[in-house]
């Protein structure tokens, strides 16, 4: 039972980071109906930017703030340079552009930072575990989860209570109606990409503190996809719940199934679960169901 509860606890904490990255998927899909297949590489860029500032002696929180600023700027530039002219074009065209962006970003990361594994040195979080009853929790997991939850609350409040956030929601609900009352679709799309870049970068930075940072962190984008689909592609609360569920599922499979099926069962399990789940809930837990009247 002690192993079970430790596995659940760690899964929830890692799932909180997954939820942060899943938020980037949801934002872009809500506003434009596009699956951004470059999300993993956006995660990678933000993480390496934070690591670069930290390696220069900048305090971690300040390095994270610089990463957020640079992520915001890169998100705006990405949307303006590569995607702005595609507004109104078929969705498949835009998705293929995001595939090209993923290779472009990955090549840029390899060119600038290389492919060797790098760590935050000195460690940001103490290696001394925290004892909560019979549970032993690593501080890196605990503080990463807390940071992810704080940022998720900030983003949710942004969508609910700020003018920009309300404009993004209005565009997601009915683009034509939003345009008719003066909301700029170009501004909304650019803001969505900027926030997605920021969320992905913070998620990558937190994961880099847990496992070290290398090019494989870029696969996080696809690993988070089951969490997005589970919660609903256009649901912000769904992204949070889906991320935590996938984090717990992944850890449980790693703890109990890897001994019987060696070979990264924990990496495959979320996709198997997603495939089975879609048979019963094609739109996810809180996704919008499309009803066509003929």
MIKEBA-159471 format. One line per 10 residues: number of its first residue (from 1); their letters; for each residue x, y, z of C-alpha. Coordinates in steps of 0.2 Angstrom, whole numbers, plus 5000, padded with zeros to 4 digits. Layout:
residues N
NUM	a	X,Y,Z  ...
***
This chain:
residues 294
1	xxxxxxxxxx	5000,5000,5000  5014,5012,5003  5021,5009,4986  5003,5012,4979  5001,5029,4988  5018,5035,4984  5015,5030,4965  4998,5040,4966  5006,5055,4974  5020,5056,4962
11	xxxxxxxxxx	5008,5054,4947  4997,5068,4953  5012,5079,4954  5019,5075,4937  5002,5076,4930  5001,5094,4936  5015,5098,4925  5007,5088,4911  4991,5099,4914  5001,5115,4911
21	xxxxxxxxxx	5008,5109,4894  4991,5102,4890  4984,5120,4892  4994,5125,4877  4986,5112,4866  4969,5117,4872  4971,5136,4870  4977,5135,4852  4963,5122,4848  4949,5132,4856
31	xxxxxxxxxx	4954,5148,4846  4958,5140,4829  4953,5122,4829  4971,5117,4825  4981,5103,4834  4998,5111,4836  5010,5097,4833  5025,5108,4838  5020,5109,4856  5034,5097,4862
41	xxxxxxxxxx	5047,5107,4853  5040,5123,4861  5042,5115,4878  5060,5111,4874  5064,5129,4869  5057,5136,4884  5066,5124,4895  5083,5127,4887  5080,5146,4888  5077,5144,4907
51	xxxxxxxxxx	5093,5133,4909  5103,5145,4899  5099,5160,4911  5101,5149,4926  5118,5143,4920  5123,5161,4919  5120,5164,4937  5103,5171,4936  5091,5165,4951  5079,5152,4946
61	xxxxxxxxxx	5063,5162,4948  5071,5176,4938  5077,5164,4924  5059,5157,4924  5052,5175,4922  5064,5178,4908  5059,5162,4899  5040,5168,4901  5044,5184,4892  5054,5176,4878
71	xxxxxxxxxx	5041,5163,4876  5028,5176,4874  5038,5185,4861  5042,5169,4852  5024,5164,4852  5019,5181,4844  5032,5180,4831  5028,5162,4827  5010,5166,4824  5014,5182,4814
81	xxxxxxxxxx	5027,5174,4803  5021,5157,4799  5002,5156,4803  4995,5174,4801  4992,5172,4782  4984,5155,4785  4968,5162,4794  4953,5155,4784  4963,5141,4776  4959,5123,4778
91	xxxxxxxxxx	4963,5116,4795  4974,5102,4788  4985,5115,4780  4988,5124,4796  4992,5107,4805  5005,5103,4792  5013,5119,4795  5014,5115,4814  5023,5099,4809  5036,5109,4799
101	xxxxxxxxxx	5038,5120,4814  5041,5106,4825  5056,5100,4814  5062,5118,4813  5062,5121,4831  5070,5104,4835  5084,5108,4823  5086,5125,4830  5088,5118,4848  5100,5105,4842
111	xxxxxxxxxx	5111,5118,4833  5111,5130,4848  5112,5118,4863  5117,5102,4856  5109,5085,4861  5118,5080,4877  5109,5079,4893  5110,5095,4904  5105,5097,4921  5102,5113,4932
121	xxxxxxxxxx	5118,5114,4942  5118,5118,4956  5101,5109,4959  5086,5121,4961  5077,5110,4973  5085,5101,4988  5088,5083,4986  5082,5080,5004  5064,5071,5003  5049,5077,5013
131	xxxxxxxxxx	5041,5064,5024  5022,5064,5025  5017,5050,5036  5023,5034,5027  5025,5044,5011  5042,5050,5005  5040,5064,4992  5055,5072,4983  5055,5091,4984  5057,5093,4966
141	xxxxxxxxxx	5041,5084,4963  5032,5094,4976  5038,5112,4972  5036,5108,4953  5018,5103,4956  5014,5119,4967  5022,5130,4953  5012,5122,4940  4996,5124,4950  4999,5142,4953
151	xxxxxxxxxx	5002,5145,4935  4986,5136,4930  4976,5146,4942  4984,5162,4935  4979,5157,4917  4961,5152,4922  4959,5169,4930  4966,5177,4915  4953,5169,4904  4938,5172,4916
161	xxxxxxxxxx	4942,5190,4922  4952,5199,4909  4947,5208,4893  4959,5198,4883  4954,5182,4890  4936,5185,4887  4940,5190,4869  4948,5173,4867  4933,5164,4874  4921,5174,4863
171	xxxxxxxxxx	4932,5170,4847  4932,5151,4852  4913,5151,4855  4908,5160,4839  4921,5168,4828  4909,5177,4817  4900,5184,4832  4916,5190,4840  4922,5199,4824  4905,5208,4823
181	xxxxxxxxxx	4908,5216,4840  4925,5221,4836  4936,5207,4843  4952,5205,4832  4954,5187,4827  4972,5190,4822  4975,5197,4840  4967,5182,4848  4977,5169,4838  4993,5178,4842
191	xxxxxxxxxx	4989,5179,4860  4984,5160,4861  5001,5155,4853  5010,5167,4865  5002,5159,4881  5004,5142,4874  5023,5145,4872  5024,5152,4889  5014,5137,4897  5025,5124,4887
201	xxxxxxxxxx	5041,5132,4892  5037,5132,4911  5031,5114,4910  5048,5109,4901  5058,5119,4914  5050,5109,4928  5052,5093,4920  5070,5097,4916  5073,5099,4935  5066,5082,4938
211	xxxxxxxxxx	5074,5071,4924  5087,5082,4916  5085,5091,4900  5089,5084,4882  5081,5083,4866  5069,5069,4871  5059,5081,4882  5052,5087,4865  5042,5070,4865  5032,5077,4879
221	xxxxxxxxxx	5021,5086,4867  5014,5070,4860  5014,5062,4877  5002,5075,4884  4990,5073,4869  4981,5059,4878  4978,5071,4893  4971,5084,4881  4960,5071,4872  4954,5064,4888
231	xxxxxxxxxx	4948,5081,4896  4941,5087,4879  4951,5097,4866  4943,5113,4870  4941,5112,4889  4953,5121,4900  4947,5112,4916  4948,5096,4906  4966,5099,4902  4970,5100,4921
241	xxxxxxxxxx	4960,5084,4925  4966,5075,4910  4984,5079,4914  4983,5073,4932  4974,5057,4926  4987,5053,4913  5001,5056,4926  4994,5044,4938  4990,5031,4925  5008,5032,4919
251	xxxxxxxxxx	5016,5030,4936  5005,5016,4940  5009,5006,4924  5028,5010,4927  5027,5003,4945  5016,4988,4942  5018,4983,4924  5036,4986,4919  5041,4971,4929  5030,4960,4917
261	xxxxxxxxxx	5032,4969,4901  5049,4978,4901  5051,4991,4888  5043,5007,4893  5025,5002,4896  5022,5018,4905  5026,5028,4889  5013,5017,4879  4999,5015,4892  4992,5033,4890
271	xxxxxxxxxx	4990,5030,4871  4981,5013,4874  4970,5021,4887  4966,5036,4875  4961,5024,4861  4950,5014,4872  4942,5030,4880  4938,5037,4863  4927,5022,4859  4915,5028,4873
281	xxxxxxxxxx	4918,5046,4874  4924,5053,4857  4923,5071,4863  4932,5069,4880  4925,5072,4897  4921,5090,4894  4923,5093,4875  4910,5101,4864  4900,5089,4855  4897,5094,4837
291	xxxx	4879,5091,4831  4875,5094,4813  4857,5096,4807  4852,5090,4790
***
